[in-house]
Amino acid sequence: IWNNPNAKITSHLIESILALFKDTKIPVLINNEWAYLKEFDLDGVHFDTLPTDLKQINKELNRKFIKGITLTNDLGGLSEIEAMGFDYLSFCSVFPSSTSNSCDLVDFRTIQDCKEQTDLPIFLSGGITPENLNQLRHLHYDGVAIVSGIMKASDPEKAIENYSNELN
């Protein structure tokens, strides 16, 4: 659940999304707003930046949860991220994107270097379209995050089908 500055996260929204994925193995994570994990049965949180208070967050939640973090072209903090118990890494932005306008474009070499330095799963996001997915084929990654390509599509179901066809 993305904390889009143009849309308010509501209890109804969270409950609806949780109900939608209740009987699946798909985890539901919230972006940055970790306090919602105290109130709802969310599976985890994705941080855009390294939280300075992760020990306090872990103490307050007092349960296991999935932790992910966005990386850019700087891999300097990778060992600290691993030591803090993060579960996955995400690179933003792989291609120019209207929703990832706060991220610098990530150099593909940075993604390759990261994969050589860690066993953590790596996800890619930002500007990924069915048309440019083939440019990622030589990279080793575990998944993609698609926001605008689905949410802004005139036919979201068809968009999902197009992504699935290209990914498979």
C-alpha positions as CSV (number, residue, x, y, z in Angstrom):
1,I,0.0,0.0,0.0
2,W,1.7,3.1,-1.3
3,N,1.5,6.2,0.8
4,N,0.8,8.4,-2.2
5,P,0.8,12.0,-1.1
6,N,-2.3,12.6,-3.3
7,A,-4.4,9.9,-1.7
8,K,-5.2,9.3,1.9
9,I,-4.7,5.9,3.5
10,T,-7.9,5.0,5.3
11,S,-8.8,2.1,7.5
12,H,-11.4,1.1,4.9
13,L,-8.7,1.0,2.2
14,I,-6.4,-1.2,4.3
15,E,-9.1,-3.5,5.3
16,S,-10.3,-3.9,1.7
17,I,-6.8,-4.7,0.5
18,L,-6.3,-7.2,3.3
19,A,-9.6,-8.9,2.5
20,L,-8.7,-9.1,-1.2
21,F,-5.4,-11.0,-0.4
22,K,-6.7,-12.9,2.6
23,D,-6.7,-16.4,1.0
24,T,-3.5,-15.9,-1.0
25,K,0.2,-16.2,-0.3
26,I,0.7,-12.6,-1.4
27,P,2.1,-10.4,1.4
28,V,0.6,-7.0,2.0
29,L,3.1,-4.3,2.9
30,I,2.7,-0.6,3.5
31,N,5.1,2.0,2.4
32,N,6.9,3.9,5.3
33,E,3.9,4.0,7.5
34,W,5.0,1.3,9.9
35,A,2.6,2.3,12.7
36,Y,-0.2,0.8,10.7
37,L,1.3,-2.6,11.5
38,K,0.2,-2.1,15.1
39,E,-3.4,-1.6,14.1
40,F,-3.8,-4.0,11.1
41,D,-2.6,-7.5,10.2
42,L,-0.2,-6.2,7.5
43,D,2.7,-8.4,6.6
44,G,5.4,-5.7,6.5
45,V,6.7,-2.3,5.7
46,H,8.8,-0.9,2.9
47,F,11.0,1.9,3.8
48,D,12.1,4.6,1.3
49,T,15.1,5.4,3.5
50,L,17.0,3.6,6.3
51,P,15.0,4.2,9.5
52,T,17.1,5.5,12.3
53,D,14.7,4.0,14.9
54,L,14.4,0.4,13.7
55,K,15.2,-1.1,17.1
56,Q,12.3,1.0,18.6
57,I,10.0,0.0,15.7
58,N,10.8,-3.7,16.3
59,K,10.2,-3.2,20.1
60,E,6.8,-1.5,19.5
61,L,5.6,-4.0,17.0
62,N,6.8,-7.0,19.0
63,R,6.3,-9.4,16.1
64,K,8.0,-10.6,13.0
65,F,7.3,-8.6,9.9
66,I,8.7,-8.2,6.4
67,K,11.2,-5.3,6.0
68,G,12.3,-3.9,2.7
69,I,14.2,-0.8,1.7
70,T,14.7,1.2,-1.5
71,L,18.3,1.6,-2.7
72,T,19.7,4.0,-5.3
73,N,23.1,3.9,-6.9
74,D,24.9,4.0,-3.5
75,L,25.5,0.5,-2.1
76,G,27.6,1.9,0.8
77,G,25.1,0.9,3.5
78,L,24.4,-2.6,2.2
79,S,26.2,-4.4,5.1
80,E,24.4,-2.3,7.6
81,I,21.0,-3.0,5.9
82,E,21.8,-6.8,6.1
83,A,22.8,-6.5,9.7
84,M,19.5,-4.8,10.5
85,G,17.6,-7.8,9.3
86,F,16.0,-6.4,6.1
87,D,14.3,-9.1,4.0
88,Y,14.6,-7.5,0.5
89,L,16.0,-4.7,-1.5
90,S,14.3,-2.6,-4.1
91,F,15.9,-0.3,-6.7
92,C,14.2,2.9,-7.7
93,S,14.0,4.1,-10.4
94,V,15.0,1.8,-13.1
95,F,13.5,3.9,-15.9
96,P,12.0,7.4,-15.8
97,S,8.6,7.4,-14.1
98,S,6.0,9.9,-13.1
99,T,5.5,8.2,-9.7
100,S,9.2,7.7,-8.9
101,N,10.2,11.3,-9.5
102,S,12.1,11.4,-6.2
103,C,14.5,8.7,-7.3
104,D,17.6,9.0,-9.4
105,L,17.8,6.5,-12.3
106,V,19.6,3.4,-11.1
107,D,22.6,2.3,-13.2
108,F,22.1,-1.4,-14.3
109,R,25.7,-2.0,-13.1
110,T,24.7,-1.0,-9.6
111,I,22.0,-3.7,-9.6
112,Q,24.5,-6.3,-10.9
113,D,27.1,-5.2,-8.2
114,C,24.4,-5.5,-5.5
115,K,23.5,-9.1,-6.6
116,E,27.2,-10.0,-6.3
117,Q,27.4,-8.6,-2.8
118,T,24.2,-10.0,-1.2
119,D,21.8,-12.9,-1.2
120,L,18.8,-10.7,-0.3
121,P,16.1,-10.7,-2.9
122,I,16.2,-7.8,-5.3
123,F,13.2,-6.0,-6.8
124,L,13.1,-3.4,-9.4
125,S,10.7,-0.5,-9.8
126,G,10.1,2.8,-11.6
127,G,9.0,3.3,-15.1
128,I,8.8,-0.4,-16.0
129,T,6.6,-1.1,-19.0
130,P,5.9,-4.3,-21.0
131,E,7.9,-2.6,-23.8
132,N,11.1,-2.0,-21.7
133,L,11.0,-5.2,-19.6
134,N,13.3,-6.9,-22.2
135,Q,16.1,-4.4,-21.2
136,L,16.1,-6.1,-17.8
137,R,16.6,-9.6,-19.0
138,H,20.3,-9.7,-18.4
139,L,20.0,-8.5,-14.8
140,H,19.5,-10.9,-11.9
141,Y,16.5,-9.8,-9.9
142,D,13.6,-11.5,-8.0
143,G,10.6,-9.3,-9.0
144,V,9.3,-6.0,-10.2
145,A,7.0,-3.5,-8.6
146,I,4.5,-1.9,-11.1
147,V,2.4,1.1,-10.0
148,S,1.6,3.5,-12.8
149,G,1.7,0.9,-15.5
150,I,-1.4,-0.7,-13.9
151,M,-3.0,2.0,-11.9
152,K,-3.0,4.5,-14.8
153,A,-4.0,2.0,-17.5
154,S,-7.4,2.4,-19.1
155,D,-7.8,-1.4,-18.7
156,P,-5.8,-2.5,-15.6
157,E,-6.6,-6.2,-16.1
158,K,-5.3,-6.1,-19.7
159,A,-2.2,-4.2,-18.4
160,I,-1.6,-7.0,-15.8
161,E,-1.9,-9.6,-18.6
162,N,0.6,-7.7,-20.7
163,Y,3.1,-7.6,-17.9
164,S,2.6,-11.2,-17.1
165,N,3.2,-12.2,-20.7
166,E,6.4,-10.3,-20.9
167,L,7.7,-11.6,-17.5
168,N,7.0,-15.2,-18.4
